[in-house]
Amino acid sequence: METIVYVLCAVTAFACCALLIRAYGHRHVALLLWCGLFFLALTAENILLFIDVIVVPRTDLTVLRRGIALIGTLLLLYGLIGSPKAQ
């Protein structure tokens, strides 16, 4: 059952990423890009969680997962407060 949950979380995060990136392609609003990149990092983190817990449970990928989550959060934070304003 937990396998289904991990896969659904990754698929949902990827769907959000794809929709945000597609919307950025149409509207060119920078925040859509940064949010899309955040969800891309979230997708990668969920895939690594699945690999860590289900595929190779004896290997600890916590540091790598948290690093990807940190990168995604920093991208989103930059998009919220540090990116140049669109004209």
LODOLUM-710764 format. One record per atom (N, C-alpha, C): residue number from 0; residue in one letter; x, y, z. Coordinates in Angstrom, 2 decimals. Atoms other than C-alpha are relative to their C-alpha. Layout:
<atom><i>NUM</i><aa>A</aa><xx>X</xx><yy>Y</yy><zz>Z</zz></atom>
...
***
This chain:
<atom><i>0</i><aa>M</aa><xx>0.81</xx><yy>-1.20</yy><zz>0.00</zz></atom>
<atom><i>0</i><aa>M</aa><xx>0.00</xx><yy>0.00</yy><zz>0.00</zz></atom>
<atom><i>0</i><aa>M</aa><xx>0.86</xx><yy>1.27</yy><zz>0.00</zz></atom>
<atom><i>1</i><aa>E</aa><xx>-0.83</xx><yy>-1.20</yy><zz>-0.05</zz></atom>
<atom><i>1</i><aa>E</aa><xx>2.79</xx><yy>2.46</yy><zz>0.79</zz></atom>
<atom><i>1</i><aa>E</aa><xx>0.68</xx><yy>0.25</yy><zz>-1.35</zz></atom>
<atom><i>2</i><aa>T</aa><xx>-0.56</xx><yy>-0.18</yy><zz>1.34</zz></atom>
<atom><i>2</i><aa>T</aa><xx>4.23</xx><yy>1.85</yy><zz>-2.69</zz></atom>
<atom><i>2</i><aa>T</aa><xx>-0.91</xx><yy>0.87</yy><zz>-0.85</zz></atom>
<atom><i>3</i><aa>I</aa><xx>0.98</xx><yy>-0.78</yy><zz>0.76</zz></atom>
<atom><i>3</i><aa>I</aa><xx>1.05</xx><yy>3.25</yy><zz>-4.21</zz></atom>
<atom><i>3</i><aa>I</aa><xx>0.02</xx><yy>1.46</yy><zz>0.43</zz></atom>
<atom><i>4</i><aa>V</aa><xx>-0.02</xx><yy>-1.37</yy><zz>-0.52</zz></atom>
<atom><i>4</i><aa>V</aa><xx>1.21</xx><yy>6.30</yy><zz>-1.96</zz></atom>
<atom><i>4</i><aa>V</aa><xx>1.23</xx><yy>0.74</yy><zz>-0.50</zz></atom>
<atom><i>5</i><aa>Y</aa><xx>-1.23</xx><yy>-0.64</yy><zz>0.46</zz></atom>
<atom><i>5</i><aa>Y</aa><xx>4.84</xx><yy>7.05</yy><zz>-2.88</zz></atom>
<atom><i>5</i><aa>Y</aa><xx>-0.07</xx><yy>0.33</yy><zz>-1.49</zz></atom>
<atom><i>6</i><aa>V</aa><xx>0.11</xx><yy>-0.23</yy><zz>1.45</zz></atom>
<atom><i>6</i><aa>V</aa><xx>4.13</xx><yy>6.68</yy><zz>-6.60</zz></atom>
<atom><i>6</i><aa>V</aa><xx>-1.01</xx><yy>1.11</yy><zz>-0.29</zz></atom>
<atom><i>7</i><aa>L</aa><xx>1.00</xx><yy>-1.05</yy><zz>0.22</zz></atom>
<atom><i>7</i><aa>L</aa><xx>1.00</xx><yy>8.84</yy><zz>-6.42</zz></atom>
<atom><i>7</i><aa>L</aa><xx>0.53</xx><yy>1.37</yy><zz>0.40</zz></atom>
<atom><i>8</i><aa>C</aa><xx>-0.59</xx><yy>-1.29</yy><zz>-0.40</zz></atom>
<atom><i>8</i><aa>C</aa><xx>2.91</xx><yy>11.57</yy><zz>-4.57</zz></atom>
<atom><i>8</i><aa>C</aa><xx>0.95</xx><yy>0.51</yy><zz>-1.07</zz></atom>
<atom><i>9</i><aa>A</aa><xx>-0.93</xx><yy>-0.40</yy><zz>1.05</zz></atom>
<atom><i>9</i><aa>A</aa><xx>5.61</xx><yy>11.60</yy><zz>-7.25</zz></atom>
<atom><i>9</i><aa>A</aa><xx>-0.76</xx><yy>0.42</yy><zz>-1.26</zz></atom>
<atom><i>10</i><aa>V</aa><xx>0.78</xx><yy>-0.32</yy><zz>1.20</zz></atom>
<atom><i>10</i><aa>V</aa><xx>3.05</xx><yy>11.60</yy><zz>-10.07</zz></atom>
<atom><i>10</i><aa>V</aa><xx>-0.73</xx><yy>1.34</yy><zz>0.18</zz></atom>
<atom><i>11</i><aa>T</aa><xx>0.70</xx><yy>-1.26</yy><zz>-0.27</zz></atom>
<atom><i>11</i><aa>T</aa><xx>1.08</xx><yy>14.43</yy><zz>-8.45</zz></atom>
<atom><i>11</i><aa>T</aa><xx>0.95</xx><yy>1.18</yy><zz>-0.05</zz></atom>
<atom><i>12</i><aa>A</aa><xx>-0.98</xx><yy>-1.08</yy><zz>0.04</zz></atom>
<atom><i>12</i><aa>A</aa><xx>4.19</xx><yy>16.55</yy><zz>-7.94</zz></atom>
<atom><i>12</i><aa>A</aa><xx>0.46</xx><yy>0.27</yy><zz>-1.43</zz></atom>
<atom><i>13</i><aa>F</aa><xx>-0.40</xx><yy>-0.18</yy><zz>1.39</zz></atom>
<atom><i>13</i><aa>F</aa><xx>5.22</xx><yy>15.94</yy><zz>-11.56</zz></atom>
<atom><i>13</i><aa>F</aa><xx>-1.11</xx><yy>0.67</yy><zz>-0.81</zz></atom>
<atom><i>14</i><aa>A</aa><xx>1.13</xx><yy>-0.64</yy><zz>0.70</zz></atom>
<atom><i>14</i><aa>A</aa><xx>1.73</xx><yy>16.89</yy><zz>-12.80</zz></atom>
<atom><i>14</i><aa>A</aa><xx>-0.04</xx><yy>1.49</yy><zz>0.31</zz></atom>
<atom><i>15</i><aa>C</aa><xx>-0.04</xx><yy>-1.42</yy><zz>-0.36</zz></atom>
<atom><i>15</i><aa>C</aa><xx>1.93</xx><yy>20.16</yy><zz>-10.87</zz></atom>
<atom><i>15</i><aa>C</aa><xx>1.15</xx><yy>0.70</yy><zz>-0.72</zz></atom>
<atom><i>16</i><aa>C</aa><xx>-1.16</xx><yy>-0.55</yy><zz>0.70</zz></atom>
<atom><i>16</i><aa>C</aa><xx>5.39</xx><yy>20.77</yy><zz>-12.32</zz></atom>
<atom><i>16</i><aa>C</aa><xx>-0.31</xx><yy>0.24</yy><zz>-1.47</zz></atom>
<atom><i>17</i><aa>A</aa><xx>0.30</xx><yy>-0.11</yy><zz>1.43</zz></atom>
<atom><i>17</i><aa>A</aa><xx>4.23</xx><yy>20.13</yy><zz>-15.87</zz></atom>
<atom><i>17</i><aa>A</aa><xx>-1.01</xx><yy>1.10</yy><zz>-0.28</zz></atom>
<atom><i>18</i><aa>L</aa><xx>1.01</xx><yy>-1.04</yy><zz>0.20</zz></atom>
<atom><i>18</i><aa>L</aa><xx>1.18</xx><yy>22.37</yy><zz>-15.52</zz></atom>
<atom><i>18</i><aa>L</aa><xx>0.57</xx><yy>1.40</yy><zz>0.23</zz></atom>
<atom><i>19</i><aa>L</aa><xx>-0.59</xx><yy>-1.30</yy><zz>-0.28</zz></atom>
<atom><i>19</i><aa>L</aa><xx>3.19</xx><yy>25.21</yy><zz>-14.02</zz></atom>
<atom><i>19</i><aa>L</aa><xx>0.98</xx><yy>0.42</yy><zz>-1.10</zz></atom>
<atom><i>20</i><aa>I</aa><xx>-0.95</xx><yy>-0.31</yy><zz>1.07</zz></atom>
<atom><i>20</i><aa>I</aa><xx>5.93</xx><yy>25.01</yy><zz>-16.66</zz></atom>
<atom><i>20</i><aa>I</aa><xx>-0.76</xx><yy>0.33</yy><zz>-1.29</zz></atom>
<atom><i>21</i><aa>R</aa><xx>0.80</xx><yy>-0.27</yy><zz>1.19</zz></atom>
<atom><i>21</i><aa>R</aa><xx>3.31</xx><yy>24.88</yy><zz>-19.42</zz></atom>
<atom><i>21</i><aa>R</aa><xx>-0.65</xx><yy>1.39</yy><zz>0.09</zz></atom>
<atom><i>22</i><aa>A</aa><xx>0.58</xx><yy>-1.33</yy><zz>-0.18</zz></atom>
<atom><i>22</i><aa>A</aa><xx>1.58</xx><yy>27.94</yy><zz>-17.96</zz></atom>
<atom><i>22</i><aa>A</aa><xx>1.06</xx><yy>1.09</yy><zz>-0.15</zz></atom>
<atom><i>23</i><aa>Y</aa><xx>-1.08</xx><yy>-0.97</yy><zz>0.18</zz></atom>
<atom><i>23</i><aa>Y</aa><xx>4.93</xx><yy>29.72</yy><zz>-17.83</zz></atom>
<atom><i>23</i><aa>Y</aa><xx>0.29</xx><yy>0.20</yy><zz>-1.48</zz></atom>
<atom><i>24</i><aa>G</aa><xx>-0.22</xx><yy>-0.11</yy><zz>1.44</zz></atom>
<atom><i>24</i><aa>G</aa><xx>5.38</xx><yy>28.97</yy><zz>-21.53</zz></atom>
<atom><i>24</i><aa>G</aa><xx>-1.03</xx><yy>0.88</yy><zz>-0.69</zz></atom>
<atom><i>25</i><aa>H</aa><xx>1.06</xx><yy>-0.82</yy><zz>0.61</zz></atom>
<atom><i>25</i><aa>H</aa><xx>2.09</xx><yy>30.71</yy><zz>-22.29</zz></atom>
<atom><i>25</i><aa>H</aa><xx>0.00</xx><yy>1.43</yy><zz>0.51</zz></atom>
<atom><i>26</i><aa>R</aa><xx>0.16</xx><yy>-1.32</yy><zz>-0.61</zz></atom>
<atom><i>26</i><aa>R</aa><xx>2.17</xx><yy>33.65</yy><zz>-19.90</zz></atom>
<atom><i>26</i><aa>R</aa><xx>1.30</xx><yy>0.72</yy><zz>0.34</zz></atom>
<atom><i>27</i><aa>H</aa><xx>-1.32</xx><yy>-0.57</yy><zz>-0.31</zz></atom>
<atom><i>27</i><aa>H</aa><xx>5.88</xx><yy>34.21</yy><zz>-19.13</zz></atom>
<atom><i>27</i><aa>H</aa><xx>0.00</xx><yy>0.78</yy><zz>1.32</zz></atom>
<atom><i>28</i><aa>V</aa><xx>-0.04</xx><yy>-0.56</yy><zz>-1.36</zz></atom>
<atom><i>28</i><aa>V</aa><xx>5.26</xx><yy>34.99</yy><zz>-15.46</zz></atom>
<atom><i>28</i><aa>V</aa><xx>1.07</xx><yy>-0.78</yy><zz>0.76</zz></atom>
<atom><i>29</i><aa>A</aa><xx>-1.17</xx><yy>0.64</yy><zz>-0.60</zz></atom>
<atom><i>29</i><aa>A</aa><xx>8.48</xx><yy>34.29</yy><zz>-13.61</zz></atom>
<atom><i>29</i><aa>A</aa><xx>-0.36</xx><yy>-0.91</yy><zz>1.17</zz></atom>
<atom><i>30</i><aa>L</aa><xx>0.37</xx><yy>0.81</yy><zz>-1.16</zz></atom>
<atom><i>30</i><aa>L</aa><xx>6.77</xx><yy>32.96</yy><zz>-10.49</zz></atom>
<atom><i>30</i><aa>L</aa><xx>-0.47</xx><yy>-1.39</yy><zz>-0.41</zz></atom>
<atom><i>31</i><aa>L</aa><xx>0.42</xx><yy>1.31</yy><zz>0.49</zz></atom>
<atom><i>31</i><aa>L</aa><xx>5.24</xx><yy>30.14</yy><zz>-12.54</zz></atom>
<atom><i>31</i><aa>L</aa><xx>1.21</xx><yy>-0.90</yy><zz>-0.26</zz></atom>
<atom><i>32</i><aa>L</aa><xx>-1.22</xx><yy>0.76</yy><zz>0.25</zz></atom>
<atom><i>32</i><aa>L</aa><xx>8.74</xx><yy>29.06</yy><zz>-13.59</zz></atom>
<atom><i>32</i><aa>L</aa><xx>0.61</xx><yy>-0.49</yy><zz>1.30</zz></atom>
<atom><i>33</i><aa>W</aa><xx>-0.63</xx><yy>0.38</yy><zz>-1.27</zz></atom>
<atom><i>33</i><aa>W</aa><xx>10.11</xx><yy>29.08</yy><zz>-10.04</zz></atom>
<atom><i>33</i><aa>W</aa><xx>-0.82</xx><yy>-1.03</yy><zz>0.75</zz></atom>
<atom><i>34</i><aa>C</aa><xx>0.86</xx><yy>1.01</yy><zz>-0.63</zz></atom>
<atom><i>34</i><aa>C</aa><xx>7.12</xx><yy>27.17</yy><zz>-8.70</zz></atom>
<atom><i>34</i><aa>C</aa><xx>0.09</xx><yy>-1.33</yy><zz>-0.73</zz></atom>
<atom><i>35</i><aa>G</aa><xx>-0.17</xx><yy>1.22</yy><zz>0.78</zz></atom>
<atom><i>35</i><aa>G</aa><xx>7.48</xx><yy>24.66</yy><zz>-11.53</zz></atom>
<atom><i>35</i><aa>G</aa><xx>1.30</xx><yy>-0.71</yy><zz>0.33</zz></atom>
<atom><i>36</i><aa>L</aa><xx>-1.28</xx><yy>0.60</yy><zz>-0.38</zz></atom>
<atom><i>36</i><aa>L</aa><xx>11.13</xx><yy>24.12</yy><zz>-10.66</zz></atom>
<atom><i>36</i><aa>L</aa><xx>-0.04</xx><yy>-0.57</yy><zz>1.41</zz></atom>
<atom><i>37</i><aa>F</aa><xx>0.18</xx><yy>0.55</yy><zz>-1.34</zz></atom>
<atom><i>37</i><aa>F</aa><xx>10.18</xx><yy>23.66</yy><zz>-7.02</zz></atom>
<atom><i>37</i><aa>F</aa><xx>-0.69</xx><yy>-1.35</yy><zz>-0.04</zz></atom>
<atom><i>38</i><aa>F</aa><xx>0.71</xx><yy>1.27</yy><zz>0.10</zz></atom>
<atom><i>38</i><aa>F</aa><xx>7.73</xx><yy>20.94</yy><zz>-7.96</zz></atom>
<atom><i>38</i><aa>F</aa><xx>0.82</xx><yy>-1.06</yy><zz>-0.73</zz></atom>
<atom><i>39</i><aa>L</aa><xx>-0.91</xx><yy>0.95</yy><zz>0.62</zz></atom>
<atom><i>39</i><aa>L</aa><xx>10.37</xx><yy>19.34</yy><zz>-10.17</zz></atom>
<atom><i>39</i><aa>L</aa><xx>0.94</xx><yy>-0.59</yy><zz>1.05</zz></atom>
<atom><i>40</i><aa>A</aa><xx>-0.83</xx><yy>0.49</yy><zz>-1.10</zz></atom>
<atom><i>40</i><aa>A</aa><xx>12.65</xx><yy>19.11</yy><zz>-7.13</zz></atom>
<atom><i>40</i><aa>A</aa><xx>-0.81</xx><yy>-0.89</yy><zz>0.94</zz></atom>
<atom><i>41</i><aa>L</aa><xx>0.88</xx><yy>0.81</yy><zz>-0.84</zz></atom>
<atom><i>41</i><aa>L</aa><xx>9.72</xx><yy>17.77</yy><zz>-5.11</zz></atom>
<atom><i>41</i><aa>L</aa><xx>-0.25</xx><yy>-1.37</yy><zz>-0.64</zz></atom>
<atom><i>42</i><aa>T</aa><xx>0.14</xx><yy>1.27</yy><zz>0.71</zz></atom>
<atom><i>42</i><aa>T</aa><xx>9.20</xx><yy>15.10</yy><zz>-7.78</zz></atom>
<atom><i>42</i><aa>T</aa><xx>1.24</xx><yy>-0.87</yy><zz>0.19</zz></atom>
<atom><i>43</i><aa>A</aa><xx>-1.25</xx><yy>0.74</yy><zz>-0.18</zz></atom>
<atom><i>43</i><aa>A</aa><xx>12.86</xx><yy>14.10</yy><zz>-7.57</zz></atom>
<atom><i>43</i><aa>A</aa><xx>0.12</xx><yy>-0.52</yy><zz>1.43</zz></atom>
<atom><i>44</i><aa>E</aa><xx>-0.05</xx><yy>0.43</yy><zz>-1.40</zz></atom>
<atom><i>44</i><aa>E</aa><xx>12.63</xx><yy>13.96</yy><zz>-3.78</zz></atom>
<atom><i>44</i><aa>E</aa><xx>-0.93</xx><yy>-1.18</yy><zz>0.25</zz></atom>
<atom><i>45</i><aa>N</aa><xx>0.94</xx><yy>1.11</yy><zz>-0.17</zz></atom>
<atom><i>45</i><aa>N</aa><xx>9.57</xx><yy>11.70</yy><zz>-3.94</zz></atom>
<atom><i>45</i><aa>N</aa><xx>0.49</xx><yy>-1.27</yy><zz>-0.67</zz></atom>
<atom><i>46</i><aa>I</aa><xx>-0.57</xx><yy>1.18</yy><zz>0.67</zz></atom>
<atom><i>46</i><aa>I</aa><xx>11.26</xx><yy>9.38</yy><zz>-6.43</zz></atom>
<atom><i>46</i><aa>I</aa><xx>1.12</xx><yy>-0.59</yy><zz>0.85</zz></atom>
<atom><i>47</i><aa>L</aa><xx>-1.07</xx><yy>0.50</yy><zz>-0.87</zz></atom>
<atom><i>47</i><aa>L</aa><xx>14.30</xx><yy>9.16</yy><zz>-4.17</zz></atom>
<atom><i>47</i><aa>L</aa><xx>-0.56</xx><yy>-0.63</yy><zz>1.28</zz></atom>
<atom><i>48</i><aa>L</aa><xx>0.63</xx><yy>0.61</yy><zz>-1.18</zz></atom>
<atom><i>48</i><aa>L</aa><xx>12.02</xx><yy>8.46</yy><zz>-1.20</zz></atom>
<atom><i>48</i><aa>L</aa><xx>-0.48</xx><yy>-1.41</yy><zz>-0.33</zz></atom>
<atom><i>49</i><aa>F</aa><xx>0.45</xx><yy>1.32</yy><zz>0.43</zz></atom>
<atom><i>49</i><aa>F</aa><xx>10.48</xx><yy>5.57</yy><zz>-3.12</zz></atom>
<atom><i>49</i><aa>F</aa><xx>1.19</xx><yy>-0.96</yy><zz>-0.12</zz></atom>
<atom><i>50</i><aa>I</aa><xx>-1.20</xx><yy>0.84</yy><zz>0.15</zz></atom>
<atom><i>50</i><aa>I</aa><xx>13.94</xx><yy>4.24</yy><zz>-4.00</zz></atom>
<atom><i>50</i><aa>I</aa><xx>0.58</xx><yy>-0.33</yy><zz>1.37</zz></atom>
<atom><i>51</i><aa>D</aa><xx>-0.59</xx><yy>0.18</yy><zz>-1.33</zz></atom>
<atom><i>51</i><aa>D</aa><xx>15.16</xx><yy>4.73</yy><zz>-0.43</zz></atom>
<atom><i>51</i><aa>D</aa><xx>-0.79</xx><yy>-1.00</yy><zz>0.85</zz></atom>
<atom><i>52</i><aa>V</aa><xx>0.82</xx><yy>0.82</yy><zz>-0.89</zz></atom>
<atom><i>52</i><aa>V</aa><xx>12.24</xx><yy>3.01</yy><zz>1.30</zz></atom>
<atom><i>52</i><aa>V</aa><xx>-0.38</xx><yy>-1.35</yy><zz>-0.61</zz></atom>
<atom><i>53</i><aa>I</aa><xx>0.54</xx><yy>1.21</yy><zz>0.62</zz></atom>
<atom><i>53</i><aa>I</aa><xx>11.02</xx><yy>0.42</yy><zz>-1.21</zz></atom>
<atom><i>53</i><aa>I</aa><xx>1.07</xx><yy>-0.80</yy><zz>-0.75</zz></atom>
<atom><i>54</i><aa>V</aa><xx>-0.91</xx><yy>0.72</yy><zz>0.89</zz></atom>
<atom><i>54</i><aa>V</aa><xx>13.76</xx><yy>-0.45</yy><zz>-3.72</zz></atom>
<atom><i>54</i><aa>V</aa><xx>1.24</xx><yy>-0.49</yy><zz>0.74</zz></atom>
<atom><i>55</i><aa>V</aa><xx>-1.21</xx><yy>0.36</yy><zz>-0.75</zz></atom>
<atom><i>55</i><aa>V</aa><xx>16.90</xx><yy>-0.40</yy><zz>-1.57</zz></atom>
<atom><i>55</i><aa>V</aa><xx>-0.10</xx><yy>0.49</yy><zz>1.44</zz></atom>
<atom><i>56</i><aa>P</aa><xx>0.23</xx><yy>-0.49</yy><zz>-1.37</zz></atom>
<atom><i>56</i><aa>P</aa><xx>15.81</xx><yy>-0.13</yy><zz>2.06</zz></atom>
<atom><i>56</i><aa>P</aa><xx>1.25</xx><yy>0.01</yy><zz>0.89</zz></atom>
<atom><i>57</i><aa>R</aa><xx>-1.22</xx><yy>0.03</yy><zz>-0.83</zz></atom>
<atom><i>57</i><aa>R</aa><xx>19.31</xx><yy>-0.87</yy><zz>3.38</zz></atom>
<atom><i>57</i><aa>R</aa><xx>0.91</xx><yy>1.19</yy><zz>-0.26</zz></atom>
<atom><i>58</i><aa>T</aa><xx>-0.79</xx><yy>-1.18</yy><zz>0.33</zz></atom>
<atom><i>58</i><aa>T</aa><xx>20.72</xx><yy>2.24</yy><zz>1.74</zz></atom>
<atom><i>58</i><aa>T</aa><xx>-0.71</xx><yy>1.24</yy><zz>0.52</zz></atom>
<atom><i>59</i><aa>D</aa><xx>0.59</xx><yy>-1.22</yy><zz>-0.55</zz></atom>
<atom><i>59</i><aa>D</aa><xx>20.17</xx><yy>5.58</yy><zz>3.46</zz></atom>
<atom><i>59</i><aa>D</aa><xx>0.26</xx><yy>1.17</yy><zz>-0.95</zz></atom>
<atom><i>60</i><aa>L</aa><xx>-0.10</xx><yy>-1.12</yy><zz>0.93</zz></atom>
<atom><i>60</i><aa>L</aa><xx>19.46</xx><yy>8.37</yy><zz>0.97</zz></atom>
<atom><i>60</i><aa>L</aa><xx>-0.57</xx><yy>1.28</yy><zz>0.60</zz></atom>
<atom><i>61</i><aa>T</aa><xx>0.62</xx><yy>-1.14</yy><zz>-0.67</zz></atom>
<atom><i>61</i><aa>T</aa><xx>18.20</xx><yy>10.85</yy><zz>3.55</zz></atom>
<atom><i>61</i><aa>T</aa><xx>0.72</xx><yy>1.30</yy><zz>-0.32</zz></atom>
<atom><i>62</i><aa>V</aa><xx>-0.75</xx><yy>-1.23</yy><zz>0.25</zz></atom>
<atom><i>62</i><aa>V</aa><xx>20.99</xx><yy>13.37</yy><zz>3.00</zz></atom>
<atom><i>62</i><aa>V</aa><xx>-0.24</xx><yy>0.50</yy><zz>-1.42</zz></atom>
<atom><i>63</i><aa>L</aa><xx>0.26</xx><yy>-0.38</yy><zz>1.38</zz></atom>
<atom><i>63</i><aa>L</aa><xx>20.49</xx><yy>13.35</yy><zz>-0.76</zz></atom>
<atom><i>63</i><aa>L</aa><xx>-1.42</xx><yy>0.52</yy><zz>-0.18</zz></atom>
<atom><i>64</i><aa>R</aa><xx>1.39</xx><yy>-0.46</yy><zz>0.09</zz></atom>
<atom><i>64</i><aa>R</aa><xx>16.72</xx><yy>13.67</yy><zz>-0.41</zz></atom>
<atom><i>64</i><aa>R</aa><xx>-0.18</xx><yy>1.38</yy><zz>0.61</zz></atom>
<atom><i>65</i><aa>R</aa><xx>0.12</xx><yy>-1.31</yy><zz>-0.65</zz></atom>
<atom><i>65</i><aa>R</aa><xx>17.01</xx><yy>16.56</yy><zz>2.00</zz></atom>
<atom><i>65</i><aa>R</aa><xx>0.74</xx><yy>1.08</yy><zz>-0.77</zz></atom>
<atom><i>66</i><aa>G</aa><xx>-0.72</xx><yy>-0.96</yy><zz>0.83</zz></atom>
<atom><i>66</i><aa>G</aa><xx>19.57</xx><yy>18.24</yy><zz>-0.23</zz></atom>
<atom><i>66</i><aa>G</aa><xx>-0.83</xx><yy>0.45</yy><zz>-1.18</zz></atom>
<atom><i>67</i><aa>I</aa><xx>0.87</xx><yy>-0.36</yy><zz>1.12</zz></atom>
<atom><i>67</i><aa>I</aa><xx>17.18</xx><yy>18.13</yy><zz>-3.17</zz></atom>
<atom><i>67</i><aa>I</aa><xx>-1.17</xx><yy>0.85</yy><zz>0.49</zz></atom>
<atom><i>68</i><aa>A</aa><xx>1.09</xx><yy>-0.81</yy><zz>-0.57</zz></atom>
<atom><i>68</i><aa>A</aa><xx>14.38</xx><yy>19.45</yy><zz>-0.95</zz></atom>
<atom><i>68</i><aa>A</aa><xx>0.49</xx><yy>1.42</yy><zz>0.31</zz></atom>
<atom><i>69</i><aa>L</aa><xx>-0.56</xx><yy>-1.31</yy><zz>-0.30</zz></atom>
<atom><i>69</i><aa>L</aa><xx>16.65</xx><yy>22.29</yy><zz>0.15</zz></atom>
<atom><i>69</i><aa>L</aa><xx>0.18</xx><yy>0.82</yy><zz>-1.28</zz></atom>
<atom><i>70</i><aa>I</aa><xx>-0.18</xx><yy>-0.69</yy><zz>1.28</zz></atom>
<atom><i>70</i><aa>I</aa><xx>17.53</xx><yy>23.17</yy><zz>-3.45</zz></atom>
<atom><i>70</i><aa>I</aa><xx>-1.36</xx><yy>0.48</yy><zz>-0.54</zz></atom>
<atom><i>71</i><aa>G</aa><xx>1.33</xx><yy>-0.39</yy><zz>0.45</zz></atom>
<atom><i>71</i><aa>G</aa><xx>13.85</xx><yy>23.18</yy><zz>-4.39</zz></atom>
<atom><i>71</i><aa>G</aa><xx>-0.58</xx><yy>1.15</yy><zz>0.80</zz></atom>
<atom><i>72</i><aa>T</aa><xx>0.51</xx><yy>-1.07</yy><zz>-0.85</zz></atom>
<atom><i>72</i><aa>T</aa><xx>12.94</xx><yy>25.35</yy><zz>-1.44</zz></atom>
<atom><i>72</i><aa>T</aa><xx>0.73</xx><yy>1.31</yy><zz>-0.27</zz></atom>
<atom><i>73</i><aa>L</aa><xx>-0.76</xx><yy>-1.21</yy><zz>0.32</zz></atom>
<atom><i>73</i><aa>L</aa><xx>15.73</xx><yy>27.79</yy><zz>-2.25</zz></atom>
<atom><i>73</i><aa>L</aa><xx>-0.43</xx><yy>0.59</yy><zz>-1.34</zz></atom>
<atom><i>74</i><aa>L</aa><xx>0.50</xx><yy>-0.50</yy><zz>1.29</zz></atom>
<atom><i>74</i><aa>L</aa><xx>14.51</xx><yy>28.01</yy><zz>-5.85</zz></atom>
<atom><i>74</i><aa>L</aa><xx>-1.32</xx><yy>0.73</yy><zz>0.18</zz></atom>
<atom><i>75</i><aa>L</aa><xx>1.29</xx><yy>-0.64</yy><zz>-0.24</zz></atom>
<atom><i>75</i><aa>L</aa><xx>11.00</xx><yy>28.79</yy><zz>-4.66</zz></atom>
<atom><i>75</i><aa>L</aa><xx>0.17</xx><yy>1.31</yy><zz>0.77</zz></atom>
<atom><i>76</i><aa>L</aa><xx>-0.25</xx><yy>-1.21</yy><zz>-0.78</zz></atom>
<atom><i>76</i><aa>L</aa><xx>12.28</xx><yy>31.31</yy><zz>-2.12</zz></atom>
<atom><i>76</i><aa>L</aa><xx>0.58</xx><yy>1.10</yy><zz>-0.87</zz></atom>
<atom><i>77</i><aa>Y</aa><xx>-0.55</xx><yy>-0.99</yy><zz>0.93</zz></atom>
<atom><i>77</i><aa>Y</aa><xx>14.34</xx><yy>33.04</yy><zz>-4.81</zz></atom>
<atom><i>77</i><aa>Y</aa><xx>-1.09</xx><yy>0.55</yy><zz>-0.90</zz></atom>
<atom><i>78</i><aa>G</aa><xx>1.09</xx><yy>-0.45</yy><zz>0.86</zz></atom>
<atom><i>78</i><aa>G</aa><xx>11.30</xx><yy>33.16</yy><zz>-7.04</zz></atom>
<atom><i>78</i><aa>G</aa><xx>-0.96</xx><yy>0.93</yy><zz>0.71</zz></atom>
<atom><i>79</i><aa>L</aa><xx>0.95</xx><yy>-0.83</yy><zz>-0.76</zz></atom>
<atom><i>79</i><aa>L</aa><xx>9.21</xx><yy>34.70</yy><zz>-4.27</zz></atom>
<atom><i>79</i><aa>L</aa><xx>0.58</xx><yy>1.36</yy><zz>0.37</zz></atom>
<atom><i>80</i><aa>I</aa><xx>-0.52</xx><yy>-1.26</yy><zz>-0.52</zz></atom>
<atom><i>80</i><aa>I</aa><xx>11.59</xx><yy>37.36</yy><zz>-3.00</zz></atom>
<atom><i>80</i><aa>I</aa><xx>1.20</xx><yy>0.56</yy><zz>-0.75</zz></atom>
<atom><i>81</i><aa>G</aa><xx>-1.24</xx><yy>-0.49</yy><zz>0.56</zz></atom>
<atom><i>81</i><aa>G</aa><xx>14.69</xx><yy>37.61</yy><zz>-5.15</zz></atom>
<atom><i>81</i><aa>G</aa><xx>0.05</xx><yy>0.15</yy><zz>-1.49</zz></atom>
<atom><i>82</i><aa>S</aa><xx>-0.07</xx><yy>-0.06</yy><zz>1.46</zz></atom>
<atom><i>82</i><aa>S</aa><xx>13.83</xx><yy>37.30</yy><zz>-8.80</zz></atom>
<atom><i>82</i><aa>S</aa><xx>-0.35</xx><yy>1.39</yy><zz>-0.49</zz></atom>
<atom><i>83</i><aa>P</aa><xx>0.34</xx><yy>-1.32</yy><zz>0.55</zz></atom>
<atom><i>83</i><aa>P</aa><xx>13.71</xx><yy>40.40</yy><zz>-10.99</zz></atom>
<atom><i>83</i><aa>P</aa><xx>-1.49</xx><yy>0.05</yy><zz>-0.34</zz></atom>
<atom><i>84</i><aa>K</aa><xx>1.43</xx><yy>-0.17</yy><zz>0.28</zz></atom>
<atom><i>84</i><aa>K</aa><xx>10.23</xx><yy>41.78</yy><zz>-11.45</zz></atom>
<atom><i>84</i><aa>K</aa><xx>-0.25</xx><yy>0.00</yy><zz>-1.50</zz></atom>
<atom><i>85</i><aa>A</aa><xx>0.38</xx><yy>0.03</yy><zz>1.41</zz></atom>
<atom><i>85</i><aa>A</aa><xx>8.55</xx><yy>41.07</yy><zz>-14.77</zz></atom>
<atom><i>85</i><aa>A</aa><xx>-0.63</xx><yy>1.33</yy><zz>-0.39</zz></atom>
<atom><i>86</i><aa>Q</aa><xx>0.56</xx><yy>-1.28</yy><zz>0.46</zz></atom>
<atom><i>86</i><aa>Q</aa><xx>7.59</xx><yy>44.06</yy><zz>-16.85</zz></atom>
<atom><i>86</i><aa>Q</aa><xx>-1.31</xx><yy>-0.20</yy><zz>-0.68</zz></atom>
***
